[in-house]
Amino acid sequence: MDEQINYNLKQLSTWKRIFFMLIFAAIGGLVRMLLWAVIILQVASTLLTGKANVNILNFGRSLSIYTYHILLFLTFNTETLPFPFSDWNMTAELQLPEAKNSVK
């Protein structure tokens, strides 16, 4: 058991993933703040014009999909790095593996 833990701790790929996870956790926080700005702008647009602004709607959808991709990466559901390491709209094309029982 100790040998397996030592082996896991020495894996460069694990440490690289942790590094990217920290970066994307920070980016995710910034994106969530930007989403709140989109929400406020959309509410203001709806109050002033009586309908949702299409440009803000599309931008909000893009940000939501990007947030979803970040969350998939942070929860180990995908190995595909989110934007800027892949295409902006990559999340729609992701093929997610089936959940496995990894209890040992």
C-alpha positions in Angstrom: 0.0 0.0 0.0 2.8 2.4 0.9 4.6 1.6 -2.3 1.4 2.4 -4.3 1.1 5.8 -2.5 4.8 6.6 -3.2 4.4 5.7 -6.8 1.3 7.9 -7.1 3.1 10.8 -5.5 6.0 10.6 -7.9 3.8 10.7 -11.0 4.5 13.9 -13.0 1.2 13.6 -14.7 -0.7 13.8 -11.4 1.2 16.9 -10.4 0.6 18.5 -13.8 -3.1 17.8 -13.5 -3.2 19.3 -10.0 -1.4 22.4 -11.3 -4.0 22.8 -14.1 -6.8 22.1 -11.7 -5.7 25.0 -9.5 -5.5 27.3 -12.6 -8.9 26.3 -13.8 -10.4 26.6 -10.4 -9.3 30.3 -10.3 -10.5 30.8 -13.9 -13.8 29.2 -12.9 -14.2 31.8 -10.1 -13.6 34.6 -12.6 -16.0 33.2 -15.1 -18.7 32.9 -12.4 -18.3 36.6 -11.6 -18.6 37.4 -15.3 -21.8 35.3 -15.4 -23.3 37.4 -12.6 -22.5 40.5 -14.8 -24.3 38.8 -17.7 -27.3 38.0 -15.4 -27.5 41.6 -14.2 -27.2 42.9 -17.8 -29.9 40.5 -19.0 -32.3 41.5 -16.2 -31.7 45.2 -17.0 -32.3 44.6 -20.7 -35.5 42.7 -20.0 -36.7 45.5 -17.7 -35.9 48.2 -20.2 -36.9 46.6 -23.5 -39.3 43.8 -22.4 -37.3 41.0 -24.0 -33.9 39.3 -23.5 -30.9 40.6 -25.5 -29.9 38.0 -28.0 -26.2 38.9 -27.9 -26.1 38.7 -24.1 -28.1 35.5 -24.3 -25.6 33.8 -26.6 -22.6 35.1 -24.5 -24.2 33.7 -21.4 -24.8 30.3 -23.0 -21.1 30.2 -24.1 -19.9 31.1 -20.6 -22.2 28.5 -19.1 -20.9 25.8 -21.4 -17.3 26.9 -20.6 -18.1 26.6 -16.9 -19.5 23.1 -17.5 -16.2 22.1 -19.2 -14.2 23.4 -16.3 -16.3 21.5 -13.8 -16.0 18.3 -15.9 -12.2 18.7 -15.8 -12.1 19.5 -12.1 -14.2 16.5 -11.2 -12.0 14.1 -13.3 -14.8 13.4 -15.7 -12.6 14.4 -18.6 -8.9 14.7 -19.4 -9.5 17.3 -22.0 -8.2 20.7 -20.8 -10.7 23.5 -21.2 -10.1 26.7 -23.3 -7.4 28.1 -23.9 -5.8 24.6 -24.2 -8.7 23.4 -26.5 -11.3 25.0 -28.7 -13.8 27.3 -27.0 -16.8 25.1 -28.0 -15.1 21.8 -27.3 -17.5 20.9 -24.5 -20.4 20.2 -26.8 -18.2 17.6 -28.5 -16.9 15.9 -25.4 -17.5 12.1 -25.2 -17.7 11.4 -21.4 -16.9 8.0 -20.1 -19.4 6.0 -18.2 -19.1 6.3 -14.4 -17.2 3.4 -13.0 -17.2 2.0 -9.5 -13.5 2.4 -8.5 -13.9 1.1 -4.9 -10.9 -1.1 -4.1 
